[in-house]
């Protein structure tokens, strides 16, 4: 996460507009594009890992038989399918940041200042959107099941050919982000760094998460310090803030304790 926060700080200061970590490079003045970083960490890194594993003989190729689930498969995985569906639906209903959050806030403001607030939230429009999502998922399900044999055949393409095509697509995709080669260099650098991190057991997901949330965290953190004249007591000035801080501490402790215990068992076994 520290790596992601460091990458997110490259560019202009969100409060003063001063240049940070640009080292005189014009392309770094606007910061690093998150799309190029994601393409490198999750695209190019995976290709490099697969190439190395194939050379070491780690990967195996098995014959593919039945592609559709049997009755036994469905019976054994009914609980997992149900739980996954509920969790996915619940999390999917939670609005995220960015454009979604801005749209919801704008909607709320307009509804409050409107002379006819009863016209907002018309049920025909709402249920029409919900219905379109249900129909769309059903259509995807109907289309994907017959195409499973095609996907299996695609998976049989030699890794060398697939890797070459994927790298070409990544390069073209990175270039089309802003129409310059700098994003291609960022993608390649992120891919190489991601491979090195994966080799020592560091997952790329926390880097991307911190990279996305870093600017939001920094802006609000510094804004809070300005409002409190530099006092950190503002972060515990309300019951909600205290509860959130306590939950954060509990999550950190519950995550760290198993790691500490595992490390202790490893040391005891070595001794």
C-alpha positions as CSV (number, residue, x, y, z in Angstrom):
1,X,0.0,0.0,0.0
2,X,2.9,2.3,0.7
3,X,4.1,1.8,-2.9
4,X,0.6,2.7,-4.2
5,X,0.5,5.9,-2.0
6,X,3.9,6.9,-3.3
7,X,2.9,6.5,-6.9
8,X,-0.3,8.4,-6.3
9,X,1.7,11.4,-5.0
10,X,3.5,11.9,-8.3
11,X,2.3,14.9,-10.2
12,X,0.7,18.1,-8.8
13,X,-0.1,18.8,-5.2
14,X,-3.9,18.7,-4.9
15,X,-3.9,21.7,-2.4
16,X,-1.1,24.0,-3.7
17,X,-0.6,22.8,-7.3
18,X,3.1,22.4,-6.8
19,X,5.1,19.8,-8.7
20,X,5.9,16.6,-6.7
21,X,8.3,13.8,-7.8
22,X,8.2,14.9,-11.4
23,X,12.0,15.3,-11.6
24,X,11.5,17.8,-14.5
25,X,9.7,15.2,-16.7
26,X,6.7,16.9,-18.4
27,X,4.8,13.6,-18.7
28,X,5.0,13.2,-14.9
29,X,3.4,16.6,-14.2
30,X,-0.1,15.2,-14.7
31,X,0.6,12.0,-12.6
32,X,0.7,8.4,-13.6
33,X,-2.4,7.0,-15.4
34,X,-4.1,4.3,-13.3
35,X,-5.1,2.3,-16.4
36,X,-1.5,1.9,-17.6
37,X,-0.6,0.7,-14.1
38,X,-3.4,-1.8,-13.9
39,X,-2.6,-3.1,-17.4
40,X,1.0,-3.6,-16.3
41,X,0.4,-5.1,-12.9
42,X,-2.5,-7.5,-13.9
43,X,-1.7,-8.0,-17.6
44,X,2.0,-8.0,-18.3
45,X,2.9,-9.4,-14.9
46,X,0.7,-12.4,-15.4
47,X,2.2,-13.0,-18.9
48,X,5.7,-12.9,-17.4
49,X,4.7,-15.3,-14.6
50,X,3.2,-17.8,-17.1
51,X,6.3,-17.6,-19.3
52,X,8.6,-18.4,-16.4
53,X,6.4,-21.2,-15.1
54,X,6.2,-22.8,-18.6
55,X,10.0,-22.7,-18.9
56,X,10.3,-24.4,-15.5
57,X,7.7,-27.0,-16.4
58,X,5.3,-25.9,-13.7
59,X,2.2,-25.7,-15.8
60,X,0.4,-28.9,-16.9
61,X,-2.0,-29.5,-19.8
62,X,-4.9,-31.8,-19.1
63,X,-7.5,-33.2,-21.4
64,X,-10.7,-31.2,-21.3
65,X,-13.8,-33.4,-21.2
66,X,-17.3,-32.2,-20.2
67,X,-17.5,-28.4,-20.0
68,X,-21.0,-28.1,-18.5
69,X,-21.6,-28.8,-14.8
70,X,-23.1,-32.1,-13.8
71,X,-25.9,-32.6,-11.3
72,X,-23.4,-33.6,-8.7
73,X,-21.4,-30.4,-9.4
74,X,-24.4,-28.3,-8.9
75,X,-25.4,-30.1,-5.8
76,X,-22.0,-29.8,-4.2
77,X,-21.7,-26.1,-5.1
78,X,-25.3,-24.9,-4.4
79,X,-24.3,-23.2,-1.2
80,X,-21.3,-21.5,-2.7
81,X,-23.4,-20.3,-5.7
82,X,-26.1,-19.0,-3.4
83,X,-23.7,-17.2,-1.1
84,X,-21.8,-15.8,-4.0
85,X,-24.9,-14.5,-5.6
86,X,-26.1,-12.8,-2.4
87,X,-22.7,-11.3,-1.7
88,X,-22.3,-10.1,-5.3
89,X,-25.7,-8.6,-5.4
90,X,-25.3,-6.8,-2.1
91,X,-21.9,-5.4,-3.0
92,X,-23.1,-4.5,-6.4
93,X,-25.8,-2.3,-4.9
94,X,-23.4,-0.3,-2.9
95,X,-22.5,2.8,-4.8
96,X,-18.8,3.4,-5.4
97,X,-16.8,6.6,-5.8
98,X,-16.1,8.7,-8.9
99,X,-19.0,9.3,-11.3
100,X,-21.4,7.2,-9.4
101,X,-21.0,9.1,-6.2
102,X,-21.2,12.4,-8.0
103,X,-24.4,11.4,-9.7
104,X,-26.0,10.4,-6.4
105,X,-25.0,13.6,-4.7
106,X,-26.3,15.7,-7.6
107,X,-29.5,13.8,-7.6
108,X,-30.0,14.4,-3.9
109,X,-29.3,18.1,-4.2
110,X,-31.7,18.6,-7.2
111,X,-34.4,16.7,-5.4
112,X,-34.1,18.9,-2.3
113,X,-34.2,22.2,-4.2
114,X,-36.8,21.2,-6.7
115,X,-40.3,22.6,-6.5
116,X,-41.7,19.2,-7.5
117,X,-39.7,16.6,-5.5
118,X,-42.4,14.0,-6.0
119,X,-41.4,13.7,-9.7
120,X,-38.0,12.3,-8.7
121,X,-37.7,8.6,-8.3
122,X,-40.5,7.6,-10.7
123,X,-41.0,3.8,-10.2
124,X,-41.4,3.1,-13.9
125,X,-37.9,4.3,-14.6
126,X,-36.3,2.5,-11.6
127,X,-37.9,-0.9,-12.3
128,X,-37.1,-0.5,-16.0
129,X,-33.4,-0.2,-15.2
130,X,-33.6,-3.2,-12.8
131,X,-35.5,-5.2,-15.4
132,X,-32.9,-4.3,-18.1
133,X,-30.1,-5.6,-15.8
134,X,-31.9,-8.9,-15.2
135,X,-32.7,-9.4,-18.9
136,X,-29.1,-8.5,-19.8
137,X,-27.7,-11.1,-17.3
138,X,-30.0,-13.8,-18.6
139,X,-29.0,-13.0,-22.2
140,X,-25.3,-13.3,-21.2
141,X,-26.0,-16.6,-19.5
142,X,-27.7,-18.0,-22.6
143,X,-24.9,-16.8,-24.9
144,X,-22.0,-17.9,-22.7
145,X,-23.1,-21.5,-22.2
146,X,-23.1,-22.5,-25.9
147,X,-19.8,-20.7,-26.3
148,X,-18.0,-22.7,-23.6
149,X,-16.4,-25.1,-26.2
150,X,-15.1,-22.1,-28.1
151,X,-13.5,-20.7,-24.9
152,X,-11.9,-24.1,-24.2
153,X,-10.4,-24.2,-27.7
154,X,-9.0,-20.7,-27.2
155,X,-7.4,-21.9,-24.0
156,X,-5.6,-24.6,-26.1
157,X,-3.7,-21.9,-28.1
158,X,0.0,-22.3,-27.5
159,X,1.2,-20.0,-24.7
160,X,3.9,-18.4,-27.0
161,X,1.2,-17.3,-29.5
162,X,-1.2,-16.2,-26.8
163,X,1.5,-14.3,-24.9
164,X,2.6,-12.5,-28.1
165,X,-0.9,-11.4,-29.0
166,X,-1.7,-10.3,-25.5
167,X,1.5,-8.2,-25.2
168,X,0.6,-6.6,-28.6
169,X,-2.9,-5.7,-27.3
170,X,-1.5,-4.3,-24.1
171,X,1.0,-2.1,-25.9
172,X,-1.7,-0.8,-28.3
173,X,-4.2,-0.3,-25.4
174,X,-1.6,1.6,-23.3
175,X,-0.8,3.9,-26.2
176,X,-4.4,4.7,-26.9
177,X,-4.9,6.0,-23.3
178,X,-3.5,9.4,-24.1
179,X,-1.8,8.8,-27.4
180,X,1.8,8.8,-26.2
181,X,4.5,6.3,-25.6
182,X,5.0,7.4,-22.0
183,X,2.0,5.3,-20.9
184,X,3.5,2.3,-22.7
185,X,6.7,2.8,-20.7
186,X,4.6,3.0,-17.5
187,X,2.8,-0.2,-18.4
188,X,6.0,-2.0,-19.1
189,X,7.6,-0.7,-15.9
190,X,4.5,-1.7,-13.9
191,X,4.6,-5.1,-15.4
192,X,8.3,-5.7,-14.5
193,X,7.8,-4.3,-11.0
194,X,4.7,-6.4,-10.6
195,X,6.7,-9.6,-11.6
196,X,9.5,-8.8,-9.1
197,X,6.9,-8.1,-6.3
198,X,5.1,-11.4,-7.1
199,X,8.3,-13.3,-6.9
200,X,8.8,-12.2,-3.3
201,X,5.2,-12.7,-2.4
202,X,3.8,-9.2,-2.6
203,X,0.3,-9.0,-4.2
204,X,-0.5,-6.2,-6.6
205,X,-4.0,-5.6,-5.4
206,X,-3.1,-3.4,-2.4
207,X,-0.9,-1.2,-4.7
208,X,-3.8,-0.5,-7.0
209,X,-6.2,0.1,-4.2
210,X,-3.9,2.6,-2.5
211,X,-3.1,4.2,-5.8
212,X,-6.9,4.9,-6.4
213,X,-7.8,5.9,-2.9
214,X,-4.5,7.8,-2.2
215,X,-5.5,11.2,-3.7
216,X,-8.9,11.0,-2.0
217,X,-7.3,10.2,1.3
218,X,-4.7,12.9,1.0
219,X,-7.1,15.7,0.0
220,X,-9.5,15.0,2.9
221,X,-6.7,14.4,5.4
222,X,-5.0,17.7,4.7
223,X,-8.4,19.5,4.5
224,X,-9.2,18.2,8.0
225,X,-5.9,19.4,9.3
226,X,-6.5,22.9,7.9
227,X,-9.9,23.0,9.5
228,X,-8.4,21.9,12.9
229,X,-5.3,24.2,12.7
230,X,-3.1,21.1,12.5
231,X,-4.7,19.3,15.4
232,X,-5.2,15.5,15.0
233,X,-8.1,15.5,17.5
234,X,-10.5,16.2,14.7
235,X,-10.2,12.6,13.6
236,X,-11.9,11.5,16.9
237,X,-14.2,14.5,17.4
238,X,-17.4,12.6,16.7
239,X,-18.8,9.2,17.8
240,X,-18.9,8.0,14.2
241,X,-15.2,8.8,13.8
242,X,-14.3,7.0,17.1
243,X,-16.3,3.9,16.0
244,X,-14.6,3.8,12.6
245,X,-11.2,4.2,14.2
246,X,-11.9,1.4,16.6
247,X,-13.1,-0.9,13.9
248,X,-10.0,-0.1,11.8
249,X,-7.7,-1.0,14.8
250,X,-9.6,-4.2,15.4
251,X,-9.3,-5.2,11.7
252,X,-5.5,-4.5,11.8
253,X,-5.1,-6.5,15.0
254,X,-7.2,-9.4,13.8
255,X,-5.1,-9.5,10.6
256,X,-1.8,-9.2,12.3
257,X,-2.3,-11.8,15.0
258,X,-2.5,-14.8,12.7
259,X,0.7,-13.7,10.9
260,X,2.5,-13.2,14.2
261,X,1.4,-16.7,15.4
262,X,2.5,-18.3,12.2
263,X,5.9,-16.6,12.3
264,X,6.3,-17.8,15.9
265,X,5.5,-21.4,15.0
266,X,8.0,-21.2,12.1
267,X,10.7,-19.9,14.4
268,X,9.9,-22.6,17.0
269,X,10.0,-25.3,14.3
270,X,13.4,-24.1,13.1
271,X,14.8,-24.1,16.5
